[in-house]
Amino acid sequence: MYSQILEEDCVKEQVVIIERVGRVGVITLNRPKVLNALNDELMNELGAALLAFDADDEIGTIVIAGSPRAFAAGADVSAMADWSYSDVYRSNFVTGIGKRSDMSASP
């Protein structure tokens, strides 16, 4: 994955960094300012990277890494600040990865 150019020539920072090291697929969470708090964007990109590595016969292992300060702080509660308990409970907030990882053929 590559950073996408946004309007006004600003570069959007990747929320996951994807690398291949030999037969190892490495996915690094990259939201260090919020200790890699999980939001829908990060979870969607993580799920897509997992599926891509899983489909690649040259990948034998997938490693998910965090930043030096934190692996992941948990859900990004700032995205839910104005929600009620029932809104959070009924939403699909950061649950997309579960649906994607269930499709993985690799243990």
HELIX and SHEET records of a PDB file:
HELIX    1   1 GLU A    7  ASP A    9  5                                   3    
HELIX    2   2 PRO A   32  VAL A   34  5                                   3    
HELIX    3   3 ASP A   40  ALA A   55  1                                  16    
HELIX    4   4 VAL A   77  MET A   80  5                                   4    
HELIX    5   5 TYR A   85  ARG A   90  1                                   6    
HELIX    6   6 GLY A   96  ASP A  102  1                                   7    
SHEET    1   A 3 VAL A  16  VAL A  21  0                                        
SHEET    2   A 3 VAL A  24  LEU A  29 -1                                        
SHEET    3   A 3 THR A  61  ALA A  65  1                                        
END                                                                             
